[in-house]
Amino acid sequence: MGTEAFAMILLLVGLLVYFLPIVIVALRDVEGRAAGGIVLTNLFLGWTLIGWLIAFIWACGAESRMKRKRAARNRAAILVARANRKSSRSMANSSSGPRTYGATDHVS
């Protein structure tokens, strides 16, 4: 293996490391402003170590589309459970049998 092949491999590895935040965004399926911000930060400030670290940490911490869907499903399940609990309480209160009246409440 010559020095040109080694240089080519080194260049490819360097490019992969440089664009790693963008690869993470694509693999984690991050969407919206977070994805755009990560890509722009990496492209314009990635050449500085601080800019690359910001993009990398942001990409690792950004909420993925799958995580957002799972959270929405959990919130919906909680709301349905609360509604079921509330309706079962009202059903239990209304089906406790005939109402009994006291001596003063008796209807003639």
C-alpha positions in Angstrom: 0.0 0.0 0.0 1.5 3.3 -1.1 1.4 6.6 0.5 -1.3 7.8 -1.8 -3.7 5.0 -0.7 -2.9 5.8 2.9 -3.6 9.5 2.3 -6.9 8.6 0.6 -7.9 6.4 3.5 -6.9 9.1 6.0 -8.9 11.7 4.0 -12.0 9.5 4.0 -11.8 8.8 7.7 -11.2 12.5 8.4 -14.3 13.4 6.3 -16.4 10.8 8.1 -15.3 12.1 11.5 -16.0 15.7 10.4 -19.5 14.9 9.1 -20.3 12.5 12.0 -22.9 14.9 13.6 -24.7 14.9 10.3 -24.6 11.2 10.0 -26.0 10.9 13.6 -28.8 13.2 12.6 -29.7 11.1 9.6 -29.5 7.8 11.5 -31.5 9.0 14.4 -34.1 10.6 12.1 -34.0 14.0 13.8 -36.3 16.5 12.1 -37.2 20.1 12.0 -35.1 23.0 13.3 -32.8 20.8 15.4 -31.7 18.9 12.3 -31.1 22.1 10.3 -29.3 23.8 13.1 -27.0 20.8 13.6 -26.2 20.6 9.9 -25.5 24.3 9.6 -23.4 24.4 12.8 -21.4 21.4 11.6 -20.9 22.9 8.1 -19.9 26.4 9.1 -18.3 25.9 12.5 -17.3 22.3 12.4 -13.8 23.2 11.4 -13.3 24.6 14.8 -13.1 22.0 17.6 -15.7 23.9 19.6 -18.2 24.1 16.7 -17.8 20.4 16.0 -18.3 19.5 19.7 -21.4 21.6 19.8 -22.8 19.9 16.7 -21.9 16.5 18.0 -23.4 16.9 21.5 -26.5 18.5 19.9 -26.9 15.6 17.5 -26.6 13.0 20.2 -29.1 14.8 22.5 -31.6 15.8 19.8 -35.0 14.2 20.1 -35.6 11.7 17.3 -38.8 11.3 15.4 -39.4 7.8 16.9 -38.9 9.1 20.4 -41.4 11.9 19.8 -44.0 9.5 18.4 -43.5 7.2 21.4 -44.0 10.1 23.8 -47.1 11.2 22.0 -48.5 7.7 22.2 -47.8 7.5 25.9 -49.5 10.9 26.5 -52.5 9.6 24.6 -52.6 6.4 26.6 -52.5 8.4 29.8 -55.4 10.6 28.7 -57.5 7.6 27.7 -56.8 5.9 31.0 -57.8 9.0 32.9 -61.0 9.3 30.8 -61.8 5.7 31.4 -61.2 6.1 35.2 -63.4 9.2 35.3 -66.2 7.5 33.4 -66.0 4.3 35.5 -66.3 6.5 38.7 -69.4 8.3 37.4 -70.9 4.9 36.4 -70.2 3.5 39.8 -71.8 6.5 41.5 -74.9 6.4 39.3 -75.4 2.6 39.4 -75.3 2.3 43.2 -79.0 1.4 43.3 -82.2 3.4 43.8 -81.9 6.6 45.7 -83.5 6.4 49.1 -85.2 9.5 50.5 -85.2 10.6 54.0 -88.4 11.4 56.0 -88.4 15.0 54.9 -87.4 14.2 51.3 -90.3 11.8 50.7 -92.3 12.6 47.7 -96.0 12.0 48.0 
